[in-house]
Amino acid sequence: MLNWAQGTTRPILMIPGPTELPFPVIQAMNQPPAIQYDKSFDEVVLEPTVLALRDVFQTKGEVILMPGSGRTALEASVVSVIEPGDRVLVVVAGVFGSLMREIMTRAGAEVTELTVELGARLDLPRLAAEIERVRPKAVTLVHNETSTGTTYPAADVGKLARGAGALFMLDTVSAIAGIDVRTDAWGVDLNMTGSQKCLAAPLGMALVSVSDRAWEVMERRKQRPSSLVYDLLRWKERWIPTSRGGQVPDGTPRSQPISIPTHLTAAMSVSARLILEEGLPHRFRRHEVAASALRAGVAAMGLEMFADPAILSNTVGCIKAPKGIDTAAVVARMRDQYGILIGTGLDKIRASTLRIGTMGMTASPQYVLPTLSALEMTLRDLGHTADPGAGVAAAQRVFATAA
Ligand SMILES: Cc1ncc(COP(=O)(O)O)c(C=O)c1O
């Protein structure tokens, strides 16, 4: 039997992150080590990168770039603003909402969870009532729940949090640079994300944007956080110049609170440049069309998306697997036979769903069409009957007619 993955050296990454990298981003890492605290890196590479990221985050506040991943951004934000005993309201609509609940619990917060059924809409009046009842110091939301392929109304939640004087902490790990995330306009106090999804940078960096209100909360703490390394206030004290609201007089020596990985920053610098050169509106529209094409393809194969159609994500497609088909077998066959890596679902829906990312580079016909084609062939190999080519044809129609 012929193996179509034989001629490839690695599978194409259609999982919901890490995702494929543009070649200039890969090339940016091919250089000798820089000294992370030397001006030639700190001022010439790091500083312009975080300034460019402000435009990507749509904020006038600081964006902090640290070694780590999305969950580093979540934990650093939590330990920086939450003190033991603080009341917080955590919206849990899937695996990543639960992750935030766990981080908050370990930080000693008194957590109230607002549980949303997997794949269902968020009941805003119920959330408003809970905020009113709990009076939390912070409200947290996962903007794009990667485990179910859903996007939640961050602007509305931000309004409710702000109305109650609570901090608004938003996980945008699978949203930023793929879905419109308006940090300042939505009143996001801590916008927490990772490098390896729609930013299309390598895995290894955590990013957090910090509002003035969040800085004030950090400054008013009774005690410094028990974590030294992830205390975000140290960035304001040791690295951010006074001209941008920090405490380091412009032109005087400064130090990074944590040593910054130079190769990853060089890659991030190119990623940010490519995003801004493309332009945010174009980038968001591209993700929207690619996700619609994926959905049209899936529907034409006789399959359904997992979640409520009103909240389907433009960066992660979570698809109900056909009855009787093993999702792990679908993933293995797509990778081993056709050279394309998609994901199974997570946790409770691991065995019943498949997940496909449309992120950064992969939000395009160049990636979506071969993925649908491989999915159709794989499902046929595994005994699912569908009209051959129907999924690809339906997706092509969406791409062809998109303006
Ligand atoms: C919404 C969301 N939050 C948090 C995380 C955790 O991020 P990381 O795996 O980069 O630590 C992920 C990872 O997939 C995610 O999708």
The ligand as a MOL file (V3000), in Angstrom:
LIG
                    3D

  0  0  0     0  0            999 V3000
M  V30 BEGIN CTAB
M  V30 COUNTS 16 16 0 0 0
M  V30 BEGIN ATOM
M  V30 1 C -7.2010 29.0370 25.5050 0
M  V30 2 C -5.9150 28.4750 26.0240 0
M  V30 3 N -5.4600 28.8830 27.2200 0
M  V30 4 C -4.3060 28.4290 27.7320 0
M  V30 5 C -3.5430 27.5040 27.0500 0
M  V30 6 C -2.2540 27.0290 27.6290 0
M  V30 7 O -1.2290 27.5470 26.8420 0
M  V30 8 P 0.1810 26.8280 26.7030 0
M  V30 9 O -0.0660 25.4550 26.1780 0
M  V30 10 O 0.8920 27.7120 25.7140 0
M  V30 11 O 0.7930 26.8420 28.0430 0
M  V30 12 C -3.9730 27.0390 25.8060 0
M  V30 13 C -3.2160 26.0370 25.0560 0
M  V30 14 O -3.6700 25.4480 24.1040 0
M  V30 15 C -5.1860 27.5480 25.2760 0
M  V30 16 O -5.6270 27.1570 24.0790 0
M  V30 END ATOM
M  V30 BEGIN BOND
M  V30 1 1 1 2
M  V30 2 1 2 3
M  V30 3 2 2 15
M  V30 4 2 3 4
M  V30 5 1 4 5
M  V30 6 1 5 6
M  V30 7 2 5 12
M  V30 8 1 6 7
M  V30 9 1 7 8
M  V30 10 2 8 9
M  V30 11 1 8 10
M  V30 12 1 8 11
M  V30 13 1 12 13
M  V30 14 1 12 15
M  V30 15 2 13 14
M  V30 16 1 15 16
M  V30 END BOND
M  V30 END CTAB
M  END
